[in-house]
Amino acid sequence: MAPVTPSIRHFSLCLRCVRQLPTANGTPRRTLSTSAAAREEVQTQPSTPAPPVPPPSDDTTLTPSTTSQVIPDFMQKWGTLDPQTVENKKQERRLLRREHVQPVGSRRRRAVLRRSALQKATEVPFEQLPYQCFQEARKFLLEDRQEKIKDIETQQLRIRNLMDQDPAVSGGPAAKESRLRSMRKHFNELIILADINDPVVKRKFEDGQGDMNKPIYRYLADQKWRQYKRLVLEQRLTQMNVVPDLLPTLDIVADIDLGFGRKSVAPGDFVLSTISEKMPRLNVQIFTPGERLVTILVVDADVPDLESDSFTYRCHFVASNIPLSPTRTSIPLQRIAQEDAKSEDVSAKKIAIPWVSPWAHKGAPYHRLAILVFEQKDAQPLDITKVGKTKRENFNVRSFVDKHKLSAITATLFRTQWDESMAGVMERAGLKDQIAVELKRRRVEPLPHKRRTERMR
């Protein structure tokens, strides 16, 4: 068997060629080119000025506390944990638990970087790698980007000239607006094409360090999400009949992650009643620029109606006027509820209908708890007092959406059923009279020609 030591040595030397540069906070920053800063951003701006970045809000509802947290003694014994060099699962879990930071890059690359740092090996700058094909490829990419930048400047000038043009010359206001929309769409495509092949951009995106304020990172994240995660979410919502039981149609345009405490919940998973007794946490990632307000609904789609021998709906939670943007993705409902409890101004509150624990009768089939996220029209806040008058029982999602002019952007679900702790959850929720209720399947009488056969068995 041929030895493998030379191949490993050559592999480590190749990866050592990546240079590390110190950043402002002292951690090493890997770069693939000296012109990374110049090639990372498009140096032109769109003709229509982008909406200004909103100033930091004084509302601390969604902002974490700035007070320093005391690290326990047993965590301090773990030593230094660098997200660039942790190389096993144990260190990754400790890094996430103590520093709340995700590891950077793949585990193989982090292991090589750690060994090269221990050996103090000399590193060759990335732009000086002695590979002719590699250097020619870099030159070709730079030339292509310069051509895209020139196209962006030309398109920007055309848009500016069209905006100054008389609508009568352009064929009317409608024709002018249609042409402007087309030209702006092409302008945005050129911005993405200018950076789509940049190795620095690709590395940052793969390491999870991309800035979602930039179009290129939003585009890459959207494409990655649509390749797998969106397909799974759409399949679960369709397979479990959330569409069309609750909504006639749903075009999912935002990523959503659901969790209870530290437990992440995949779409359609069963959740124990003790875990779902507390409000969930949501992370909603949108891929279009700008800040908007959203409304969140949690609806039970499988509430048994014994009188009509059918099923109806129950509303478990409603929250409105929650800000959301590409960089503001976390929706901690538990923290929002705590802030609402401290606030005396009713108009400043966000929770219209407080959380009620999901529950199911003994013997009943599983209940689907759908979590729906709606975008509010023109980012206009809703009146929490009016929204709070919505009845929980016999809740109709379609009527609620039409009344408040909402549009669905994403959804997910989890399931619950009777378990050994459901009685305690129902008692704490004030449903003692429902604990003893047990649903049984109605016996179907056999057909006349089969009754004799069943008696003979």
N, C-alpha and C positions, 0 to 999 in steps of 0.2 A: 504494500500500500504506500503510495507516494506521500511524503510529509506535507503538511499543510501550513507549516510555520512561515515559509516565505510569502504565501499569499496573504496571510493575516498581517504580516509586517508591512507589505506593500499597501494593503488596504488602509492601515492606520496612518501610513505616511501620506497617502493621498488625501485623507480627511484632515490631516494636520495642516494641509496647505491653506485651510480657511483661516483667515486672520481674525483675531479677537481684538476689539477696540473697547476701551472703557467708556461707559456712559456717565450721565450726570449723577446717577445714584451709586456708581461704583461697580455695578455688575458688568461683566463682559458682554459686548455686543458684537455679533458676528456679521460681517458684511462681505458681499461678493464683488464689490467694485469700489474704487475710490470715488467714482461719480455717482454713488448711490443716492445721495441727497438730491443731486440735480436731476437724476432720471426717475426719481420716485414719484414726483408730482408733475402734473401738467402745468406748464407755466402760463397758460392762458386762462382767462375767466370767461364764463358764458356772458352773452350779450345782455340778457336780463339778469340783473343782480340777484343772487340767491338770497333767500330770506335770512336776515341776521340771526346769528346764534342767540337764543334766549339767554338772558343773564341768569346766573345761578339764583334759584328761588330760595326764599327764606323758609319755605315749607320743608320741614325735615321729615315729611311722611315717608319718602322713598329714599332718603339719603342715610347711609349708615352713620352711626355715632362716631365722632372723631376722638372720643376718649380712648386712651391707650388701654388695651386689655392686658391683664396680668397673666403671664405665661406660667403654668404650673411647673413645679420643680422637676417632675418626671419628664416633661417635654423639653426642659432645658438640657437634660442629660443626652438628648438625641444629637447634640452637636450642631455643626453648621450644615444646613441643607440648601444647596444651590440648585435652582431649577434647571440650570444648564448642565449639571453633572450627576444628578441622582440617577442610578442605573438599575435599581430593582424595585419590585412592587412595594416592599416594606417602606423604603425611603420615599417613594411617591405618595403613599398614604400618609406618612408623617408630615411631608411637605404640605399636602393639602389640608391636613388637620390643624397644623400649627401656624403656617404662614398664609393659608388660604390662597395659594398660588398653584396654578397648574404647571406641570413639567413642560419644558420647551423641547419640541422636536421628538424624534423617535428615541427609543431606549438604546438602540445600537449606537446612534450617533453620540448620545450623552456619555455612553461608556467609553467610546474612543476619545472624546474630549477630556474626560477625567484622567485616562491613562496618559495622554499626551501632556496634560498639565502636571501630573506627578513626575514624569520623566524630564520635564523642562526642555522639551525638544524645540529646536528652532523651526519656525514656521515661515513658509514661503508666501508672500502676498498673493492674493488671488489673481490679480491682474498680471502677475509675472510667471504664471504657470507655463512651463516650456512645452506647450502643445500647440502646434501650428493650426490644426483644425479648430481648436477651442478659441484661439485668438481671432481667427477669421470669422467665426460665428459671432463673437462679441462685436466685431466691427460691423457686421451685417445688421445686427439688432440695433445698434446705435444709429446707423444710417436710416433704417426703417422708421425709427422713432422720430428722427428729425423731419422726415417727410410727413409723418402724421401731424406733427406740431405745425408745420406750414399749412396743411389742409385745415387744421383747427382755426388758425388765424384767418384764413380766407373765408371759411364758413361763418366765423364770427362777424367779419366785415359785411358779408351778405345779409346776415340777419339784421344788423344795425341799419343798413340801407333800406331794407324792406320795412322796418318799423317806422322810418322817417318818410316813407313813400305815402302818397295820397291814396286812400282806399278806392277812389274812383278809378285810378290808373291800374290798380291790382284786380279789378273786377268786382269790387264791393267788399264790405267788411267781412262777410262770411268767407269769401275766397281768400282774403288776406290772412285771416286767422288760421284757416286750414293750411295754407302754405307755410306760415310761421311754425305751426305744430310739426309739420314734416321736416322743416329745416332744423328745428331744435332737437328732434329725435335723431337726425343724422349727426348733429353736433355732439350729442351725448355718446353715440356709438364711436365716434372718432376719439373721444377722450378715453374710452375703455380700450380701444385698439392700440392706443399709444403706449399703454402700460401692460398689456395682456401678456407679453413675452419677456417682461423684465424679470430676471432671476431673483432680484432682491424682493420684488413684490410677491413672487411665488413662495419664497422662503418664509417671509413674514406671515403670509396667509396660512401656510402649513403649520407654522409654529403657534398659530392663534394670536398673533400680535398685530393683525391688520386693523387699521383705523376705519371703522364703519361709516365715518363721515365722508370718506372718499368713494367715488363711484366704482372704482376698480375692485375694491374689497367687497362692496355690496354685491357686485355682479358675480364674483367668484363664490361668495357664500350662497347666493341664490342658486347658482348652477349646481353646486355640491348638494344643497338641500333637495333640489328637485330630482336628482339622480336616484336617491334611495329613500330618504326619510319622509318626503312628501308622499311618495307612492305607498309606503306602509300606512301612514296616517289616513290617506284617502281610502285605502282598502279596508281598514278597520271601521271607519265611519260608515262606509257603504255596506259592508258585510253585516254589521250590527244594526243596520236600518236607522241610524241617527238621521240620515237623509234617505227617505223623505218623511220620517215620522215627526220630526221636529221642524225641519226646514225643507222647503221644496227642492232647492238647489243650494250648493255651497261650492264656491271657487276659493280654494285655500291659497292664500297669498302670503301667509306669515307662518313662521315656525313657532311651535309651542311645546314647552316641556312642563310636565306636571310632577309634583312631588308632595309628600307629607313628611315634614321634618327633614330627616336625612335620607328618607326612602324615596327613590325615584320610581315613578309609576309609568309604565309603557301604556299606550292607548289600548283600552279594553281589559286591562289587568284587574283581578279581584283584589280588593283592599279590605282588610279586617275592620270591623266596626269600631274597635278601640282606636285605630289609627286615623280613620276618616272622621272621628268625632271632632277633631280640630280642623281649622281651616287649612286648605292646601296653600302651597306656594307655586307661583306660575312664573315662567320665563318666556316672554313672547318676543321673537326677533322679526322685525320687519325689514324689508329690503328697498324701500323707497324713502327719499329724503324728506325731512321735515318732521315736526312734532304734531301729534294729534291726540284727541281724547277718545277713550274707549270705554265701553260698558261691558261688564262681565256678568253672565248668567250661569247658574248651576241649576239644572232641571232634572228631576226624576221622571223618566219616560215610561215607567212600568208600575204605576200605582194601581193596585187592584180596586175595582169598583164592584162591590158585591151585589148591589141592587140591580145593576144592568148586566152583570156577569161579563165585564169587559175591563179595559184599562184606561186610566186617565193620567194627567200630568200634575206634578207638584213642583213649585218653585222653592228651592232651598237657599238661594243667595242671589242678591243683586247689588252690584257696585257700579257707580257711574263716575264720569269726569276724572278718569285715571290717565295721567299723561303717559305717552309712549312715543319713542323715537328709535332710530337705528342704534343709538348708543345708550339708551335708557330702556332696558329690556326687563328688568326684574319687577315683579308685582307681588310684594310680600303682603298678602291679605291680612295676616295676623297683626303686623305692625300698623297697617292702615286702620284696623279695628281699634287698636290701642290709642292711636291719635284721635280718632273720632270720639272715643270715650272722654278724652281730655278736652276736646273742643266744645265751647259753648255756642258757637255760631252754627246754626243749622245749615246755612247755605255752604259753609266750608266743608261739611262732612261729605264723604264719598260712598258710604255704605247705606243703601236705601232699605234693603231687607236683610237683616242679620242672618248669620249662618245657622242652619239647623242640621243636626247630624243625620246622615242618611240611615234609614232603617227599613227593615223588611220583616214581614210576618213569617212565622214558622210554617214551613210547607209551601211557601210561595216561590215562584221561579226567581231567578236573579233579577236585580234592578239595574238598569243602565242610568248612570249619572253623567249627563252630558255637560261639559263646560264650554260655553259659547262666548266668543269674543267678537264684539261689534264695534265698528268705527262710527263715531257720532258725526253727523252731517256738518261740514264746514267747521269742525272743531268747536262747535258751540256747546257750552255746558248745559246739562239738563237740570231741571228743578228736582232736587232730591225729595222734597216734600210730596210732589205729585207722583214721582216714581214709587215712593214708599207706600202709596195707597193701593198698590197692586196686590191682589189676593193670591195667597199661596196655592190654595187648592183649585183644581180645574184650570190651571195656568195654560194660556195659549201663547206660544212663542210667536206665531205669525202676527197675531193682533198686537202684541207688545212691540214688535219690530216696526210695523206699519204706523203705530201711534206715535212713536218717538223718532221715526225716520232714521233708522239704523241700517247699516250694511255689514254683513258678516265677513270677517277676514280670516278666521281660523276657528278650530274647535278640536276638542279631544274628549275622552270619556274614560270612566273607570266603572267597575261593577261591584256590587255588594250583595250579600245574601245572609240568611240567618246563620249565626254561629254561636258559640258558647258564651260569648260576651255581649251579644245583642240585647239581652234582657236588661243588663246594667246600663247600657247606652240609652235604651228607651226609657228607663226609669229616671235617669238624669235629665232626659229631655222632656219630662213631664208627660209621658205616654204610658202610665201604668195600666190604664184600661185596655191597651192594645197588646200587652205582653202575653196574656192568656189566649189570645186569638190564634187559632191554628187553621190553616187552609188545607183542605183535602180535595183530591181530585174526585169529581163526580163519577159514580159508576155508570158506565154505559150499558144499557140493557141489550142483550144479544138479539139478533133477528129471530123470528119465529122458527125458521127451519134449522137454526143452530141450537135452540134451547134443549132439545132432546139429546143432542150429541154431548152437550156440556153436562147434563144430568147423568149420563151414562159413564162419564169419566171417573 
